[in-house]
Amino acid sequence: MTATPLSSSQGAGRAGDKIFSGAALAAGCLILAVLFGVALFLVVQAIPALTAPAAEIQGGAGFFAYIWPIVIGTLIAAVIALVIATPVAIGVALFISHFAPRGLANGLGYVVDLLAAIPSVIYGAWGAAFLAKEISPAYNWLAENMGWLPIFQGPASATGKTILTAGIVLSVMVLPIITSLTREIFLQTPKLHEEAALALGATRWEMIRMSVLPFARPGIISAVMLGLGRALGETMAVALVLSSGALTASLITSGNQTIAAEIALNFPEASGLKVSTLIAAGLVLFLITLAVNMIARWIISRHKEFSGAN
Amino acid sequence: MSKRIDVKDLNVYYGDFLAVEDVSIAIEAKSVTAFIGPSGCGKSTFLRTLNRMHEVLPGARVEGEVLLDGDNLYGAGVDPVTVRSQIGMVFQRPNPFPTMSIRDNVLAGVKLNNKKISKGEADALVESSLQGANLWNEVKDRLEKPGSGLSGGQQQRLCIARAIAVQPQVILMDEPCSALDPISTLAIEDLINELKDQYTVVIVTHNMQQAARVSDKTAFFNIAGTGKPGKLIEYGNTQNIFSNPTVKATEDYVSGRFG
């Protein structure tokens, strides 16, 4: 047996290591570069709109007056989508991971993943041509019976092409993302913790509340944030479904607009300062998404001590 | 507050595979009974049938009877949830709930089934359970800290505190010391000795010295070969099993000739 001198480097293995770490570093830098490039583009292109005299911006009252109604509209649509989609997605994911027999679970998981594969323009067409018409009687009922709430103030839109319809369509679109991610996390709950709960005499639901949901909590938040990202940025479906207009509190009349749909609808005919205004709107959307993700990270890190990662 | 267990002609299956064959055993109340045997002989599987944890795995089932003071755990209309609240379990690896504080871990079982408990009662129960698990002095100043921050041995004693907080009739322990260092192991063994004053304790262990130290009676399980079902070979007073076994296989095993 020949001793290997400590100082000699083992050629092949060491080279592989270097190539791999170099590739990983390059990939990481590439993401940062792309992100920085996009941000730089948005800022540079947006500067004319941000510095232009108020009267020259669309609406004639300056960029801020132009942007804030559609920021609110974007947030309303996204919040409606998440309020509907999150409980449904968690329910479906729990059913697939912990309640359904295996055959049914696989089939259902496949169907949910299929929902994600439908192009957004199809959702938009479905929302505009079918859902809006079918749902408008419900809006009339809401306006008559719950009209005292500002969000259901009448008269309801006759076409049903409202921000609430857009939110519902968005919720169907974000449902598969949240469902797939949360299902995977639920399945990863350590058997050890599930058995700990069961051995104490927990029912299936109590076991889920004691071990599965706490374990999955950061993952659920991440999944919801990814869904929110899609809901904030979704363009085609909202552009097709929503009959846009000025900001209104009522969710069941036509009106409101989202940033992404505003850009998509106006960009083809825009020129000069108008292009710059739309890009500035895009920059605002970028910043909203960034803020949302940072808040999500903060929420997750707040509970790090109890995450079980230690 | 402790009951005896009588098992009659129990066959344990995973799907079609017979894992443990035809076990009949009488486990005395307020005693420590140890299950020993080589890996894969079915002793853990058998232990998990005593509180119906076995059937948590898909396709797992049993035939036969397990009587808790005469009541069949597998009788018609018996809810496994009720069975498990009366027969507690401590696992091989410590598994406190990572998202809960030490205090909440102890109370986890008590708060199940929508039971309400006043803060004073809860405080008293936390203290008595942790004292029962010889852990109170070590954690009394950090009850609100996460249970996962404790050492392995402390975590295992926390799990024992959690199990005794619901005041079970029987406590099952599935190799409770196999992930622990010798000092923590000693602490758990001392605890087992104290627990038998109040509870029926059944412990699975790989460590024959441990079985000899803690148990009143010992059951030796063995398999004839891979793919064959595990069987109860010999059951008797621990002293007899270790010093004067009647079956050759038991003698070979306890004297270290195989396994």
Interface residues (C-beta under 8 A of the other chain):
Chain A: R102 P190 L192 H193 E195 A196 A197 L198 A199 L200 G201 A202 T203 E206 M210 S211 P214 F215 R217 H303 E305 F306 S307 G308 N310
Chain B: N51 M53 V56 P58 V81 T82 R84 S85 Q86 G88 M89 F91 R93 N95 P96 F97 P98 T99 M100 S101 A108 G109 L112 N113 K145 P146 S148 G149 C159 R162 A163 V166
